[in-house]
Amino acid sequence: MKKSKGLIIGLIAALLVLGGGAAAYFYMTNTPKNAYLLSEKQSMENITKYVESRFSEEMKFQEKMKDESYISTVKLGADVPEALVEGAGVPKSVIDASNIVFEVAHDGKEEFSKLGITPTIADNKIGEFAWGADKDKQYISAPVLDKPLSVPNDKIVETLKKLDASVVEEGMTNETLNLNNILSGATVSQDELNKIRDRYIDVFVDSVKDENFKKDKEKVSVFGEDKNLDKLTMDLKREDVKKIVIAMLEQAKDDKELHDLIKTQAQGKDIKKEIDDMLKDAKKEDVKNFPEVHSIIYVDGKEILKRDLTIKGQDDESIKLAGSSKVDDNIKVDYELSSNNEKVGSLKGESKKSDKKYNDDYKFVIIDGEEKEISFKNESTTDDGKRKDKGQIDLTALAGMDMVVAFTNDMDTDVGNNEQKQKGDLSFDVDGETVKVVLDSKTKLKESFKIESKDARDLNKMSDSEISDIQSEIEENFMSIFMDVSGDLE
């Protein structure tokens, strides 16, 4: 049951840890089940409210981006000290004059899409390597091609098999390989996510019974302070989990909105078939192979302040998440993750707000034979649509060597003018010298763009000899570009 297991853990963890919630009709907390589910719902709402408050303009821009055409570009460059490059025989001026630009553009109404990469080496703009799409075809253009190549949208899989059958995996379809479909799901509105989430919350609520829940009082420590809190417990036996998983998969198999969302993370797959196969596997699977869940939340009103979640798999192997959290205008967390009663990781830290300033300070520990700590610190200021971040990530313990990455980020989001700009950099030490990676990005809404399609040659109609000619064309053009660039590197 390999396919089902991953989904089971994902579904249960998402519902329990990220806030499961409750259906709209749970207005009263007069039963342990209602109290538990309403507390999870409140926990999720607190997180959503925090994100919407801290990143309000960015969220508005993303919502608007869902319904508009857009062009988004990201330019990456590097600043490398001369002392580091002179040994390699590459002038610093060559690196200073080199960069790479990524472009994503999409117009859902016109069914136009584009992904492009444009490298520049020593001031030589190599040209754009692009994958484009319109309502009829997919297009490939590049400086190594004399003219673009095209593939009809209804013959993408057929053409790939013709070129190299080994690249075609089970479940790939023309629809899932169409760039228009891929990018149409890349920007999903929060309302759409909420609708999808609420559907599966309802399925979960309908699948669990009152006897799966109980309510007590207990004195516990929360961030070093003793508190008398409501103790709400949910116990799900293996047969309960199997029932929940089957119910969710039954809902998911014909859920087009969910399919479209998953496609953005599983490109080239037939999502409906994948879910159908999982559903068949789940129904046939022995109940002993499903996990059991023991979840305790400690609640003040409806606010979860402490959590103790244990998931037992086959052979009683267990995963446990336990700790405290509080989310309001600030965030504070202290959680440990353990496997079979051995600590494997932890997250501890807080985000503090003061007027328009935020201070983030977190430590993430991974234990794999030895304890390795990653620390993250950030000072952030916001002013309407302008946000400035400055901080560092300490990866020394993880890398096994001194590795502290400093970063800056300046983002200007202008929702009214349909524009978002970002400048930032990452810097780190190499042999006592500071290396810097520089980012410059821009996104414009309501923008039109072009796809290189003129005189495009249809790959699907080509003979083997014609395909061979294209391969020779690529090799010749590549060598020509290589020789041109090589001359400037000397």
MOKA-V693208 format. One line per field, one symbol per residue. psi: psi as a letter, one per 30 degrees, with the letter a starting at -180 (. if undefined). Layout:
psi=???
This chain:
psi=heeeeeeeeeeeeeeeeggdallfgifkhfleeeeeeeeeeeeeeeeeeeeeeeheeeeeeeeefeglllkkkkkklkjkkefffeffgkkeeeefgklkkkkkkkjeefhklkkkkjkkjhgjjelkjkjlkafelkkkklfgkellllkkfggeeeeeeeejfffjlkfkleefgkeeeeffgfjkleeeeeeeeeefeeeeefflleffllkakkklkjhgkkkjlkjkkkkjleeeeeeeeeeeeeeffgjeeeeeeefffikgkjeeeeeeeeeeeeefkkffglllkjkkkkkjcgkkfkkjkkkkalggklkkkkallkjcflkkkjkkklkhgkkfllkkalkkkjcgkkjkjkkkkkjielkkkkkkkkkkkkjcgkkkkkalkjgeeefgljijjkllkjkjjieeghkkkkkllkklkjhgkkkkkkkjlkkklhklllkjfkgkkjeffkleeeeeeeeeeeeeeeeeeeeeeeeff.
